Amino acid sequence: MAALSFLDREHTVAKPGYSRWLIPPAALAIHLCIGQAYATSVYKNALVSHFDTSLTAIGIIFSIAIVMLGVSAAVMGTWVERVGPRAAMFTAACFWASGFLIGALGIATDQLWLVYLGYGFIGGIGLGIGYISPVSTLIKWFPDRPGLATGMAIMGFGGGALVASPLSRQLMSLYDPNYDSATGQASGGAVAALFLTLAIVYFLVMMLGVFNVKVPAPGWRPEGFDPGKLKAKPMITRANVSAANAIRTPQFWLLWTVLFCNVTAGIGILEQASPMIQDFFREGGTSTVAATAATAFVGLLSIFNMAGRFAWSSTSDFIGRKPTYVMYLGVGMVLYILLAVAGNSSTAVFVLLAAVIISFYGGGFATVPAYLRDLFGTYQVGAIHGRLLTAWSAAGIAGPLIINGFLDAQGEPGELVAADYRPALFTMVGVLAVGFVANLLIRPVASRFHEAEGHTDAFAEAIGRR
């Protein structure tokens, strides 16, 4: 369609003199919006009351969205590489906004399955496409600092809840005069109106990213950048591997395991953040940590989740991706052990340990695209990243199952204490140990998986002419 011709890749090629520093804000516009997925707890209780169902039934909405994130990123990754970031980001905006619109219809008509279909399934597709669409573009613009580039964008996903949570509370209080911010209780009509409003707001903000994103011209390099220096680093290749070949390499599956283990352990804390801090300091059946303090703790974790994505991924540009994951997983094991045995010694100790663990969780997400670029090159790194994100989908199921399974066996919610968490926390230490070993086993990709240099150059020139 002529009206949508601005989405064609040929219309996104940057002209000489274009500043690459305009690309991270375009990527942030997408990631800050889809990062709303971390703020679903704001209206979870309201949906439980509206549909007269359980927390588990409402939690399925988020689980579907995360599963579809990984599936759509894996399935659509090659398409994203082919059509370019603008068309992909526009598609993500349409799916994400449509998910909210259908979800709003489901709430307004008391049809929970429509919320599953809307926010969960359709919105989840928007999550996956939106998450990967800026990544390969950022790496192509910042071949000298890929960790910094991806960290700047992906920190937006971690920080999306910092925007969405207060915004959602303000909107629900506007739409429902009886809204109770302490319990999160609001009328179904208020949540439906919230979904409708978010659909419009997020679509408009994401379109700012769509109109501003550009790809570098074939052969473009940052001023002063010498790709020859990359050759001296054994874990950074100058060759390229296709997405089809990448999944045939042991490096892909080792890195899949690394990401799965890091995310599984992090989700274990995020899933139970608010009750966990109260349970750790429960005395005589009564928590010494107020609910308001627990809520503040969740917000603090969001800040460290976001900051870790930028700080640790940027650090990886200097110390290397493999040593960075040695830190995430190795130090993470130590922190989990300390959390289990000494986390209840003081609130400050608990908060510090949990905050650093979550910073590693966020950093793992932001560093992995640069790790992929080091191992497989830039040719189809977005598509490879999409396939790797299936580890996130698997971890999104495994993490809550592990920790909730242990806690269910220990006692009733509201009666748990710090000792009840220890079996789950020590299990997470074992999970991190598996990832630690997998990371140590990663070596440069064998040359038999590399694409012929002329083939990738011709591909770059062809898509640049489209």
Number of C-alpha atoms within 10 A of each C-alpha: 5 6 6 8 11 15 21 15 20 19 15 23 20 17 11 9 6 12 11 17 12 13 23 24 17 23 32 25 22 32 27 25 28 29 23 23 22 19 19 17 16 20 23 21 18 22 25 18 15 19 15 10 13 13 13 9 14 21 14 13 22 21 18 22 27 28 25 24 29 27 24 24 32 22 16 21 25 22 16 26 21 16 16 26 30 26 22 25 29 23 19 29 29 20 25 31 29 21 29 26 25 23 29 28 20 20 24 17 13 15 14 21 13 20 24 25 19 26 30 29 26 26 32 33 29 30 31 28 32 30 27 33 31 32 27 28 25 30 23 23 23 20 20 19 20 27 32 25 29 29 33 25 27 32 28 29 28 30 26 24 27 21 15 22 18 13 14 22 19 15 18 28 16 14 18 18 11 12 20 15 14 9 13 16 22 25 20 23 17 23 26 24 22 22 24 20 17 22 24 14 13 21 20 15 17 27 19 16 26 27 15 15 25 27 25 19 20 17 8 12 16 13 6 7 11 11 12 9 11 15 12 10 11 11 17 22 20 17 20 25 27 20 20 14 15 24 16 11 14 15 22 22 17 19 21 23 23 28 26 28 29 32 27 28 31 26 21 22 23 20 15 14 18 19 17 19 29 23 24 25 22 19 12 9 12 12 19 15 17 11 16 10 13 17 15 13 18 16 18 17 23 24 19 25 28 28 23 28 32 27 22 25 35 24 18 22 18 11 10 20 26 19 14 22 27 16 15 26 29 18 17 27 23 14 19 23 18 16 25 21 14 15 23 20 12 11 15 11 15 19 17 14 19 25 22 19 29 30 24 30 29 31 33 27 25 32 32 25 30 33 26 23 27 26 26 29 21 24 22 24 32 30 27 30 28 29 25 26 27 24 24 24 22 17 25 24 16 19 25 19 14 18 24 17 12 18 18 12 9 16 12 9 11 14 14 22 23 19 13 19 20 19 16 20 24 17 16 26 22 15 22 29 19 17 26 24 16 19 23 14 13 17 14 13 22 11 10 8 17 18 17 11 11 9 10 18 13 12 13 15 13 12 17 18 12 12
